[in-house]
Each structure stands twice: as C-alpha cells, then as structure tokens.
Amino acid sequence: THVYAKTPEELTEWVETMDQVGIDVTVVLTGAIGEEFDRLAELYLTRYPERFQLYCGIDLDDIENPDYPERAAKELARCYERGARGVGEVSDKGWGLGGRTEDHVAREKRLHPDDARLDPFWEKCAELKLPVNLHIADHPSCWQPLGATWERTPDFQGFNLYGRDVPSFDELMEVRDRLLTKHPRTVFIACHLSNLGHDLPRLAQALDEYPNLYLDISARDYEVGRHPRASSAFLSRYADRVLFGTDMGREQHMYEGWWRILETADEFIPGRLWWRLYGLELDEKVLSELYRDNSRRLLNWEPVEGS
C-alpha cells in the first residue's frame, strides 16, 4: 500500500481498521529518501514498529553525474539503517524513473530500471535482502486510442499514452526482463500482476523463466474477479510467487471487498469501477500463502525500532 496516514491520528485510525479486518502488518511503499523518509520512519516506526514495514525510494537527483551510481547505493544503505526494509514503488510507465507525462526529460536521457547506472543499487538491494516493488508499464490499453470501445472507465483516461513519446508496452516488458536477467540475486515484486493480469499465460511464462520475479495483486480486483476460474487456477499454480496487496486506500470496506472476492463463491459482485466481479473461492492453503506465508518468507522482517 501507499502512505495513507500522514498524522499520528490518521495512523491510529489505520491501525484500528487493521485490527477490525485482520491485517497484522502493512507494508508501506513510501518511495521516499532523505529527510522525507526519515520523517515517515519517525511517524510509523516509533509508534507502531511491529505493525508497519516501510520501503524507501531511489535517489534520482543529477543522474548524469559520474558519482550517481555510488551515491544512489549509499543513500539506500542509509535508508536501510533508518528502517527501510524494501524499495518501492519503483515506477516506469515509459517516461523513465521519476518521469511523468507533464514532467520528463528527453527520451534518450531517461533512466529506465535496466540502466547500467542502477546496477550498484540493485546489487546493494540483494546484499541487504531488500525486495523491490516494481511497476513497469501499465495496462496495454493505455497505448490504444480513447473511444467508445475502450473498456476502462473514464477514471483511467489520465493514464492514456497513445501518441506519446514513450516506448511501447512490449518494449517496457523487455526492460523488465533485462532487469531480471541482469540481477538474479535481487527479489523483484511486480505490482499489479506485472500489468499482465489480462494475459495469464504470458505472465506464467515470465514466472517460469525468471525465478527472482514475484507478483502482487494490488488494485487488480477488477481483473482477477472478471475471470475467476482462470485467476483461481493461476493463483493456485503459483501460490508461492504471489503476495496480497491493495493500493486502494485504507477503508474497512476495501479490505472486506477483497476478502469476498478471494474467499467466497459469490457472483455478480458490484465492483469499485463499473464491472461486476466473481469470487475465486481459493482454498485455505493458497490463501495462507497469498495473505501471509510468502510475505514472511520473502520480505525482510528484521524488527526495526524507530528513533
């Protein structure tokens, strides 16, 4: 999830909700470094060190300077000492790390995850056993023209990349694959089912080929719930490779909506968008791995005390 509590009062409210819905630990993808990460570590880890785990970001200042690779790795190590237990969300939708539609550098100057300048950073992640939450590309419909046949709701139109100066969806998948190949000791957790929830055979092929690739299901309720039989079979087959995630706020009904999709056989469930969803009715073993066991095995759970 993301930084959905910014004050002590909001944090207490969140913990109360976690207690109500059965969440033991929340992993917060802060994407922050420097003073901002220190502030969040103070907020979360001082008050609730056993209920939250924080991920940090990547230093993206002056990436063309010769000292950048060493500097980025050094800040990662500092954040680790301050309490970071992972990195993310690391996002590249074509504009490069830190780039956005409205704020980006020229295409040849963008820093993509497979860039050699980041090699020391990813190796430091492996050394410190810091998993990386990775967001590469987006749903491939974003590269198609908007129109009456576009299946995603208007909420998603802001993600549209048609006609933009960005690599294609497949080119970004190649960036992901080169990264996984170059850094086999680093654990990468591709969020949102690696934006391949619509194509589970292709996603299965990637999992078979790259043993350091893992997934989370955050914000993809509308995909797993629209093809429940295929999703159930996929999650059962790769039960040791997929982690639970949300990325949808911290309200009680959001968590309970996930429990209904994953645990029941209910049909025609009203979704948060305009689709109707169907329960997967996953068995207890798969649910245990998805909800908890994989996280306990893959994530860096060394307790961290706040300062």
C-alpha positions in Angstrom: 0.0 0.0 0.0 1.0 3.7 0.0 1.3 6.5 2.6 -2.4 6.7 3.6 -1.7 8.1 7.0 0.2 11.4 7.4 -0.5 12.3 11.0 -0.4 10.4 14.3 -4.2 10.5 14.5 -4.6 9.0 11.0 -2.1 6.3 11.8 -4.0 5.3 14.9 -7.2 5.2 12.8 -5.5 2.9 10.3 -4.2 0.5 13.0 -7.8 0.3 14.4 -9.1 -0.6 10.9 -6.3 -3.2 10.5 -7.4 -4.8 13.8 -11.0 -4.9 12.6 -10.3 -6.6 9.3 -7.4 -8.9 10.4 -4.3 -7.2 9.0 -1.3 -7.9 11.1 1.3 -5.8 9.2 1.0 -3.2 6.5 3.9 -2.7 4.0 4.0 1.0 3.1 5.7 1.9 -0.2 6.8 5.4 0.6 9.1 5.9 -2.4 10.9 8.4 -0.2 14.5 9.1 0.6 16.4 11.7 2.7 14.5 13.8 5.2 11.1 12.7 3.9 11.9 9.0 4.6 13.3 9.9 8.0 10.1 11.8 8.8 7.9 8.8 7.8 10.1 6.4 9.7 9.7 8.6 12.8 5.9 8.7 12.3 5.3 5.0 11.6 8.2 3.1 13.3 8.3 5.0 16.5 4.6 4.5 17.2 3.9 1.1 15.6 7.2 -0.7 14.8 5.5 -4.1 14.7 2.5 -3.1 12.6 4.2 -1.3 9.6 7.1 -2.0 7.4 8.5 0.9 5.3 10.0 0.8 1.8 12.2 3.7 0.6 12.8 5.1 -2.9 15.7 5.8 -5.1 17.8 9.0 -5.3 17.1 10.4 -8.7 19.0 13.7 -8.5 21.7 14.5 -11.0 21.6 11.1 -12.6 24.1 12.1 -15.3 26.9 12.9 -12.8 29.7 10.3 -12.6 29.1 9.8 -8.9 25.4 8.9 -9.3 25.6 5.1 -9.1 27.6 5.2 -5.9 25.5 8.0 -4.4 22.2 6.2 -5.0 23.5 3.0 -3.4 24.9 4.9 -0.4 21.5 6.6 0.2 19.8 3.2 0.0 22.2 1.8 2.7 21.4 4.9 4.9 17.6 4.4 4.5 18.1 0.7 5.5 19.8 1.8 8.7 17.0 4.2 9.3 14.4 1.4 8.9 13.7 0.7 5.2 13.0 -3.0 4.5 12.4 -2.8 0.8 12.4 -0.4 -2.2 9.4 0.9 -4.0 7.2 1.6 -5.6 9.7 1.9 -8.4 7.6 3.1 -11.4 8.4 3.4 -15.1 5.5 3.8 -17.5 7.7 4.9 -20.3 8.9 8.3 -19.0 11.8 6.7 -17.0 12.1 6.7 -13.2 10.8 9.9 -11.8 9.3 11.0 -15.1 5.7 11.9 -15.8 3.6 12.9 -18.7 3.8 16.6 -17.7 7.4 16.4 -16.4 10.1 14.3 -18.1 13.4 14.5 -19.9 14.2 13.7 -23.5 13.8 10.0 -24.4 17.5 9.3 -24.7 18.2 10.7 -21.3 15.6 8.8 -19.3 16.7 6.4 -16.5 14.9 3.1 -17.0 15.3 0.3 -14.4 17.7 -1.7 -16.6 20.1 1.2 -17.0 23.7 0.3 -16.0 23.8 3.3 -13.7 21.5 1.5 -11.4 23.4 -1.8 -11.3 25.2 -1.0 -8.0 21.8 0.0 -6.5 20.1 -3.3 -7.4 23.1 -5.3 -6.2 23.0 -3.4 -2.9 19.3 -4.4 -2.6 20.4 -8.1 -3.0 23.2 -7.6 -0.4 20.8 -6.1 2.2 18.0 -8.5 1.2 15.7 -5.7 0.3 12.9 -6.7 -2.1 11.9 -4.2 -4.8 8.3 -3.4 -5.6 8.4 -2.8 -9.4 5.8 -1.0 -11.6 6.7 -1.4 -15.2 4.4 -0.2 -18.0 0.6 -0.1 -17.4 -2.4 -1.9 -18.8 -1.7 -2.2 -22.6 -5.0 -0.4 -23.4 -3.2 2.8 -22.4 -1.3 2.6 -25.7 -4.6 2.5 -27.7 -6.8 5.5 -28.8 -9.5 6.5 -26.5 -13.0 5.9 -27.8 -16.4 4.3 -27.3 -14.9 0.8 -27.3 -12.3 1.5 -24.7 -13.3 -0.8 -21.8 -11.7 1.0 -18.9 -13.7 3.7 -17.1 -13.0 7.5 -17.5 -11.0 7.2 -14.3 -8.3 5.6 -16.3 -8.1 8.1 -19.2 -5.4 10.1 -17.4 -3.1 7.1 -17.9 -3.6 7.0 -21.7 -0.2 7.1 -23.6 -1.5 6.9 -27.2 0.7 9.0 -29.4 3.1 9.9 -26.6 6.9 9.8 -26.9 7.2 6.6 -24.8 8.3 3.0 -25.5 5.6 0.5 -26.3 4.1 -1.9 -23.8 6.2 -4.7 -25.2 9.3 -2.6 -25.1 8.8 -1.9 -21.4 8.2 -5.6 -20.8 11.6 -6.1 -22.3 13.1 -3.6 -19.9 11.6 -5.7 -17.1 13.1 -8.9 -18.5 16.5 -7.4 -18.9 16.5 -6.2 -15.4 15.5 -9.6 -14.0 18.3 -11.2 -16.1 21.0 -8.8 -15.0 20.2 -9.1 -11.3 19.2 -12.6 -10.5 20.0 -12.3 -6.8 17.6 -9.4 -6.3 13.9 -10.1 -5.5 11.6 -8.1 -7.7 7.9 -8.0 -6.8 6.0 -6.7 -9.9 2.9 -4.9 -8.6 -0.5 -5.1 -10.2 0.3 -8.6 -11.6 3.0 -7.0 -13.6 0.3 -5.4 -15.7 -0.4 -8.8 -17.3 -3.5 -9.8 -15.4 -5.3 -9.8 -18.7 -2.9 -12.3 -20.2 -2.2 -15.0 -17.6 -0.4 -17.4 -19.9 2.2 -14.7 -20.8 2.5 -13.9 -17.1 3.0 -17.6 -16.2 5.7 -17.8 -18.9 7.6 -14.9 -17.2 7.3 -16.6 -13.8 8.7 -19.8 -15.2 11.6 -18.0 -16.8 12.6 -15.7 -14.0 12.8 -17.2 -10.6 13.5 -13.8 -9.0 10.2 -12.4 -10.2 7.3 -12.3 -7.8 3.9 -10.6 -8.1 1.3 -8.7 -6.0 -2.4 -8.4 -6.8 -2.8 -4.8 -5.7 -5.5 -2.8 -7.4 -6.3 -5.7 -9.8 -9.5 -6.8 -8.2 -11.3 -5.9 -11.4 -9.1 -8.4 -13.3 -9.0 -11.4 -11.1 -12.7 -11.0 -10.4 -13.7 -10.9 -14.0 -12.1 -14.2 -14.9 -12.4 -16.1 -11.7 -11.7 -19.6 -12.9 -8.5 -18.7 -14.7 -7.4 -16.5 -11.8 -8.1 -19.2 -9.3 -6.1 -21.7 -11.3 -3.2 -19.2 -11.8 -3.0 -18.3 -8.1 -3.2 -21.9 -7.1 -0.4 -22.9 -9.5 1.8 -20.0 -8.5 0.8 -19.8 -4.8 4.4 -19.4 -3.7 5.0 -16.5 -6.0 2.2 -14.0 -5.4 1.6 -11.6 -2.5 -1.5 -9.8 -1.3 -1.6 -6.0 -1.8 -4.3 -3.3 -2.0 -3.2 0.2 -3.3 -6.8 1.2 -2.8 -6.9 3.3 0.4 -7.4 2.1 4.0 -11.1 2.0 4.5 -12.6 -1.1 6.1 -15.0 -1.9 3.2 -12.0 -2.0 0.8 -10.4 -4.9 2.8 -13.7 -6.7 3.2 -14.3 -6.4 -0.6 -11.0 -8.3 -1.2 -11.9 -11.0 1.3 -15.2 -11.5 -0.6 -13.5 -11.8 -4.0 -10.8 -14.1 -2.8 -12.6 -16.3 -0.3 -16.2 -16.7 -1.4 -18.0 -18.1 -4.4 -20.3 -15.0 -4.6 -21.3 -13.9 -8.1 -22.1 -10.6 -9.8 -20.4 -8.6 -7.0 -20.6 -4.8 -7.5 -17.0 -3.7 -8.3 -15.4 -0.4 -7.4 -15.5 0.5 -11.1 -18.3 -0.5 -13.4 -17.5 -4.2 -13.8 -19.3 -7.0 -11.9 -16.9 -9.4 -10.2 -17.0 -13.1 -9.2 -15.5 -14.8 -6.2 -12.5 -17.1 -6.6 -13.2 -19.3 -3.6 -9.5 -20.0 -3.1 -8.6 -22.9 -0.8 -7.1 -22.3 2.7 -3.5 -23.2 1.7 -3.5 -20.8 -1.2 -5.0 -18.1 0.9 -2.4 -18.6 3.6 0.5 -18.2 1.2 -1.1 -15.2 -0.5 -2.0 -13.4 2.7 0.9 -14.1 4.9 3.4 -17.0 4.2 5.0 -15.6 1.1 5.5 -12.2 2.8 7.1 -13.8 5.8 9.4 -15.8 3.6 10.4 -13.1 1.0 10.3 -9.8 2.9 13.0 -8.5 5.2 11.2 -8.8 8.6 14.1 -7.9 10.9 12.4 -5.7 13.6 13.3 -2.0 13.3 12.9 0.4 16.2 12.1 4.0 15.5 14.4 6.7 16.8 
